[in-house]
Amino acid sequence: MVGPLADDPYVLLGAANYAFPDGPSKGVTTVLKGLTAAVGEGATVHVNGCADTPCETADIGAATSASMAASATVLVLGDSFGGCGISLSSRCFHTKNS
């Protein structure tokens, strides 16, 4: 599994994550924990691939190595809450005039 948000329960709450600081206690299961529960402990390997969602410090080597050694790769892609500027939207649209 590749992605810095794979084990982040708050990103799964979307824009409402500010309202649920105790998200994990509300039964939120991360992608990593869910897959690990489904296939068994030790059957999953997780690498971030980059330090955070802007991915300014990508570790392509670690992501590539983990993917090459695996029988399947799950990419957990997305943006953490507030990562798109003042709109606090999970979608960033840039037009020619923006």
Buried (B, 14 or more C-beta within 10 A) or exposed (E): BBBBBBBBBBBBBEEEBEEBEEBEEEEBEBBBBEBBEEEEEEEBEBBBBBEEBEBEEEBEEBBBEBBEEBEEBBEBEBBBBBBBEEEEBBEEEEEEEE
